[in-house]
Amino acid sequence: MAAYKASEKRWRPLSEAQIRQDPQLLDVLCLSPEQQRRVRSVGTWQWTPESPKRPILTFDGFGDKHSGFYVIPNAIDAKTQLQVAHACLTEYCEAPHVTNMHCQNEQVAEIWKKARESHPSDPAKSPLLSKLHWAASGHHYEWTARKYYKENFSPVPPFLEKIAVQCAEACGMTIAAEAVIVNFYKKTSKMGGHQDDVEYTMDHPVISLSLGSSSIFLKGTTTKEDPPLEVLLRSGDLAVLGGNSRLSYHGVAKVLPVGTFDVPKEQWEALVEGKSSEEQDEYAAVQKYLGANRININVRQVYPLEKTEASDSVEEEAPSRKRTRSSSEGETSS
């Protein structure tokens, strides 16, 4: 069995207590002495001038195959996380954006509102919402043809563009935010190891933001024969795959529900100030959702910045490598 596949399998039966004690787990907030020698800070990130500075962590101490992989823990505050999660559930999965339900001819307008109406105490238990696995904006990926079509497009949300550009710059890279995928994970969800290899340029990173429940993120190399790094990602963490890591196999082996998504009192008060009781209830419902579910947002650049004859010709051909996806119960899209 390939080392990557073995790693996927070994995490799934473990309890949270066993996971926390596992010596292979890379928890950037609690690294072992040996791990501290291999994970180092290469700079700082600051979301706003008022935000605390966070370290930009590189994992190249595990070898050159992992250079270009960065994690910024707790990159954005809880209030902003809650606002972004609310947008994911109420805006980013609505037209003109597309979802997996769109592809299955089951698109439902105002899906979060309908879930709240049918299950007011816990919208996540709505059978309707459980069908939602991913939403896409920017250039939409065509699963059947395995390529992007420029005419299939919806605007990239400005916040997601801002955080991707700022994150890339902090890591010494650049990105034009041209495609976004929002993945919705339940506690039973996972994502099989895959490469993000269908874009027409690999010179720019994939930027990923985690919201809600924690996860075991597997970051491999360009072959599944190599064992992956096994990283704990928490809500508010940014992960970057660029450079030598742009084509690394990666995925999610396990979701770890946090139980309660904490928002500091002063941030909650700032969030709901001047809002109606109905709007406050709306944010409270999203807060509850994040305690048991995970949202992951990834942003990428699809096309080279400067068009050339070569890039025009490659756009006419579907990439030869296969891209993994699944919309079955318990597994989300790539």
C-alpha positions as CSV (number, residue, x, y, z in Angstrom):
1,M,0.0,0.0,0.0
2,A,1.3,3.5,-0.9
3,A,2.5,5.5,2.1
4,Y,-0.1,8.3,1.4
5,K,-3.0,5.8,1.3
6,A,-1.7,4.2,4.5
7,S,-1.8,7.5,6.2
8,E,-5.4,8.2,5.1
9,K,-6.5,4.9,6.5
10,R,-4.7,5.0,9.9
11,W,-6.4,8.3,11.0
12,R,-10.0,7.3,10.3
13,P,-10.6,4.9,13.2
14,L,-8.8,7.0,15.9
15,S,-10.6,8.9,18.6
16,E,-9.9,12.6,19.2
17,A,-7.9,11.7,22.3
18,Q,-5.7,9.3,20.3
19,I,-5.2,11.8,17.6
20,R,-4.1,14.5,20.0
21,Q,-1.5,12.1,21.5
22,D,-0.2,10.8,18.1
23,P,3.5,11.6,17.8
24,Q,3.2,12.1,14.0
25,L,0.6,14.8,14.2
26,L,1.9,18.2,13.4
27,D,0.0,20.6,15.7
28,V,1.7,23.9,15.1
29,L,0.5,25.2,18.5
30,C,2.0,22.2,20.3
31,L,5.1,20.9,18.4
32,S,7.4,18.4,19.8
33,P,11.1,19.4,20.2
34,E,12.0,17.4,17.1
35,Q,9.2,19.0,15.1
36,Q,10.2,22.5,16.3
37,R,13.6,21.9,14.6
38,R,11.9,21.2,11.3
39,V,9.1,23.8,11.3
40,R,10.2,27.4,11.4
41,S,8.8,30.9,11.0
42,V,9.8,32.8,7.9
43,G,7.9,35.9,8.5
44,T,4.7,37.4,10.0
45,W,1.2,37.9,8.9
46,Q,-1.2,40.7,10.0
47,W,-4.7,40.6,8.7
48,T,-5.5,44.2,9.7
49,P,-3.4,46.9,11.4
50,E,-5.3,46.2,14.6
51,S,-4.8,42.4,14.3
52,P,-2.1,40.5,16.2
53,K,0.9,39.3,14.2
54,R,0.9,35.6,13.3
55,P,3.9,33.5,12.2
56,I,4.2,32.2,8.7
57,L,5.4,28.7,9.2
58,T,7.3,26.7,6.6
59,F,7.8,22.9,6.6
60,D,10.9,22.7,4.4
61,G,12.8,21.2,7.3
62,F,11.1,18.0,6.2
63,G,12.8,18.3,2.8
64,D,12.8,20.3,-0.4
65,K,9.7,18.5,-1.6
66,H,7.7,20.4,1.1
67,S,9.1,23.9,0.3
68,G,6.4,26.3,-0.8
69,F,4.0,24.8,1.8
70,Y,3.1,27.3,4.5
71,V,0.6,27.5,7.4
72,I,-0.5,30.7,9.1
73,P,-2.3,29.7,12.4
74,N,-5.3,31.8,13.5
75,A,-4.8,34.1,10.6
76,I,-8.1,35.9,10.9
77,D,-10.2,36.7,14.0
78,A,-13.3,34.8,15.1
79,K,-15.7,37.6,14.2
80,T,-14.4,37.7,10.6
81,Q,-14.5,33.9,10.4
82,L,-18.2,33.9,11.4
83,Q,-18.9,36.6,8.8
84,V,-17.2,34.6,6.0
85,A,-18.9,31.4,7.0
86,H,-22.3,33.2,6.9
87,A,-21.4,34.4,3.4
88,C,-20.5,30.9,2.3
89,L,-23.9,29.6,3.5
90,T,-26.0,32.5,2.2
91,E,-24.2,34.1,-0.8
92,Y,-21.4,32.0,-2.2
93,C,-23.7,29.0,-2.8
94,E,-26.4,31.0,-4.5
95,A,-26.7,32.1,-8.2
96,P,-24.8,33.2,-10.2
97,H,-22.3,30.8,-8.4
98,V,-22.7,27.1,-9.0
99,T,-22.7,24.1,-6.6
100,N,-22.7,20.3,-6.9
101,M,-26.5,20.5,-6.7
102,H,-26.5,22.6,-9.8
103,C,-24.6,19.8,-11.6
104,Q,-27.2,17.3,-10.4
105,N,-30.2,19.5,-11.4
106,E,-31.1,19.9,-7.8
107,Q,-30.1,23.5,-7.2
108,V,-32.2,25.1,-4.5
109,A,-32.4,28.9,-4.0
110,E,-31.9,30.2,-0.5
111,I,-30.8,26.8,0.8
112,W,-29.6,28.1,4.2
113,K,-32.8,30.0,4.8
114,K,-34.9,26.9,3.9
115,A,-32.7,24.7,6.2
116,R,-33.3,27.1,9.0
117,E,-37.0,27.1,8.4
118,S,-37.2,23.3,8.5
119,H,-34.7,22.8,11.3
120,P,-34.6,26.0,13.3
121,S,-32.6,24.6,16.2
122,D,-29.9,23.0,14.0
123,P,-30.0,23.8,10.2
124,A,-27.1,21.3,9.7
125,K,-29.6,18.5,10.3
126,S,-31.6,19.6,7.3
127,P,-31.6,16.8,4.6
128,L,-31.5,19.6,2.0
129,L,-28.4,21.3,3.4
130,S,-26.7,17.9,3.8
131,K,-26.7,17.6,0.0
132,L,-24.5,20.7,-0.4
133,H,-20.9,19.6,-0.8
134,W,-19.2,22.4,-2.8
135,A,-19.8,25.8,-4.4
136,A,-17.7,27.5,-7.0
137,S,-17.2,31.1,-8.1
138,G,-14.8,32.8,-10.6
139,H,-14.0,30.4,-13.5
140,H,-16.2,27.3,-13.0
141,Y,-14.5,23.9,-13.5
142,E,-16.3,21.6,-15.9
143,W,-16.1,18.1,-14.4
144,T,-17.1,16.2,-17.5
145,A,-14.6,17.9,-19.9
146,R,-12.1,18.3,-17.1
147,K,-11.3,21.9,-18.0
148,Y,-12.2,25.5,-17.4
149,Y,-14.3,27.5,-19.8
150,K,-13.9,31.3,-19.6
151,E,-17.5,31.9,-20.4
152,N,-18.6,29.9,-17.3
153,F,-17.9,32.5,-14.7
154,S,-19.3,34.3,-11.7
155,P,-17.6,37.1,-9.8
156,V,-15.0,36.2,-7.2
157,P,-16.2,37.5,-3.8
158,P,-14.0,40.6,-3.0
159,F,-13.1,39.4,0.5
160,L,-11.8,36.1,-0.8
161,E,-9.7,37.9,-3.5
162,K,-8.3,40.2,-0.8
163,I,-7.3,37.5,1.6
164,A,-5.7,35.4,-1.2
165,V,-3.7,38.2,-2.6
166,Q,-2.5,39.4,0.8
167,C,-1.6,35.8,1.9
168,A,0.3,35.2,-1.3
169,E,2.3,38.4,-0.9
170,A,3.1,37.6,2.7
171,C,4.6,34.3,1.5
172,G,6.6,35.9,-1.3
173,M,4.3,34.9,-4.1
174,T,1.6,36.4,-6.3
175,I,-1.9,35.3,-7.3
176,A,-4.8,36.6,-9.4
177,A,-7.9,35.2,-7.7
178,E,-9.6,33.6,-10.7
179,A,-11.3,30.5,-9.2
180,V,-12.8,29.7,-5.8
181,I,-14.1,26.4,-4.4
182,V,-15.9,26.3,-1.1
183,N,-16.1,22.8,0.4
184,F,-18.7,22.0,3.0
185,Y,-17.6,19.1,5.4
186,K,-19.8,17.2,7.8
187,K,-18.1,15.4,10.7
188,T,-18.0,12.2,8.6
189,S,-16.6,13.9,5.5
190,K,-13.1,13.3,4.1
191,M,-11.2,14.3,0.9
192,G,-9.1,11.7,-0.9
193,G,-5.6,12.6,-1.9
194,H,-5.4,14.5,-5.2
195,Q,-3.4,17.1,-7.1
196,D,-4.7,20.4,-8.1
197,D,-3.3,20.1,-11.6
198,V,-5.9,21.3,-14.1
199,E,-5.1,25.0,-14.1
200,Y,-3.2,26.4,-17.0
201,T,-0.5,27.9,-14.8
202,M,1.3,26.3,-11.9
203,D,3.4,29.4,-11.1
204,H,1.0,30.7,-8.5
205,P,-0.2,29.1,-5.2
206,V,-3.4,27.7,-4.0
207,I,-4.6,29.6,-0.9
208,S,-6.8,27.7,1.6
209,L,-8.8,29.1,4.6
210,S,-10.3,26.7,7.2
211,L,-13.5,27.6,9.1
212,G,-15.3,25.7,11.9
213,S,-14.2,22.2,12.9
214,S,-10.6,21.2,12.9
215,S,-9.2,18.6,10.4
216,I,-6.3,16.3,9.8
217,F,-4.8,17.7,6.6
218,L,-2.4,15.4,4.6
219,K,0.2,17.2,2.6
220,G,2.2,14.8,0.4
221,T,4.6,15.2,-2.4
222,T,4.2,14.6,-6.1
223,T,4.0,10.8,-5.5
224,K,1.8,8.9,-3.2
225,E,4.8,6.6,-2.4
226,D,6.1,9.3,-0.1
227,P,4.6,9.6,3.4
228,P,2.6,12.9,3.8
229,L,2.9,15.5,6.5
230,E,0.0,15.1,8.8
231,V,-1.1,18.6,9.9
232,L,-3.8,19.7,12.3
233,L,-5.7,22.7,10.8
234,R,-7.9,24.8,13.0
235,S,-10.6,27.4,12.2
236,G,-9.0,30.6,11.0
237,D,-5.8,28.9,9.7
238,L,-4.5,29.7,6.2
239,A,-2.6,27.0,4.3
240,V,-0.6,27.7,1.1
241,L,0.5,25.2,-1.6
242,G,3.0,26.9,-3.9
243,G,6.5,26.4,-5.4
244,N,7.6,22.8,-5.0
245,S,4.4,22.0,-3.2
246,R,2.0,23.3,-5.9
247,L,1.4,19.9,-7.3
248,S,1.6,17.9,-4.1
249,Y,-1.0,15.3,-3.3
250,H,-3.1,16.6,-0.5
251,G,-6.5,15.8,1.2
252,V,-8.4,15.6,4.5
253,A,-8.2,12.3,6.4
254,K,-10.6,13.3,9.2
255,V,-12.8,16.1,10.5
256,L,-12.7,16.9,14.2
257,P,-15.8,18.7,15.4
258,V,-14.9,21.5,17.9
259,G,-18.2,21.3,19.7
260,T,-18.4,25.0,20.3
261,F,-17.2,27.7,18.0
262,D,-16.0,30.4,20.4
263,V,-16.3,34.1,19.6
264,P,-14.8,36.4,22.2
265,K,-17.5,38.6,23.9
266,E,-16.1,41.9,22.5
267,Q,-16.0,40.5,19.0
268,W,-19.6,39.1,19.2
269,E,-20.8,42.5,20.5
270,A,-19.1,44.3,17.6
271,L,-20.6,41.8,15.2
272,V,-24.2,42.2,16.3
273,E,-24.1,45.9,17.2
274,G,-27.1,47.6,15.6
275,K,-28.5,44.4,14.2
276,S,-32.0,43.1,14.7
277,S,-32.8,40.1,16.9
278,E,-33.4,38.1,13.7
279,E,-30.0,39.0,12.3
280,Q,-28.4,38.1,15.7
281,D,-30.2,34.7,15.6
282,E,-28.9,34.2,12.1
283,Y,-25.3,34.5,13.3
284,A,-25.9,32.3,16.3
285,A,-27.2,29.6,13.9
286,V,-24.0,29.9,11.8
287,Q,-21.9,29.7,15.0
288,K,-23.7,26.5,16.0
289,Y,-23.1,25.1,12.5
290,L,-19.4,25.8,12.7
291,G,-19.2,23.8,16.0
292,A,-20.0,20.6,14.2
293,N,-19.1,21.2,10.6
294,R,-16.1,22.5,8.6
295,I,-15.9,24.9,5.7
296,N,-12.8,25.1,3.5
297,I,-12.3,27.9,1.0
298,N,-9.6,27.6,-1.6
299,V,-8.6,30.3,-4.1
300,R,-6.4,29.8,-7.2
301,Q,-5.2,31.3,-10.4
302,V,-6.3,29.5,-13.6
303,Y,-4.5,31.3,-16.4
304,P,-1.0,32.8,-16.9
305,L,-0.9,36.5,-16.4
306,E,0.4,37.2,-19.9
307,K,-1.3,35.3,-22.7
308,T,1.1,33.6,-25.1
309,E,0.6,31.4,-28.2
310,A,1.5,28.4,-26.0
311,S,-1.1,29.3,-23.3
312,D,-3.8,29.8,-26.0
313,S,-3.1,26.4,-27.4
314,V,-3.1,24.6,-24.1
315,E,-6.5,26.2,-23.3
316,E,-7.9,24.2,-26.2
317,E,-6.9,20.9,-24.6
318,A,-8.2,19.2,-21.4
319,P,-5.4,18.5,-19.0
320,S,-4.2,14.9,-19.2
321,R,-4.1,14.2,-15.5
322,K,-7.2,13.1,-13.7
323,R,-8.7,15.3,-11.0
324,T,-10.3,13.5,-8.1
325,R,-13.8,14.4,-7.0
326,S,-16.7,12.8,-5.1
327,S,-20.1,14.1,-4.1
328,S,-21.1,10.9,-2.3
329,E,-22.1,10.9,1.4
330,G,-19.2,11.4,3.6
331,E,-16.8,12.7,1.0
332,T,-16.5,16.2,-0.5
333,S,-15.2,17.5,-3.8
334,S,-11.6,18.3,-4.6
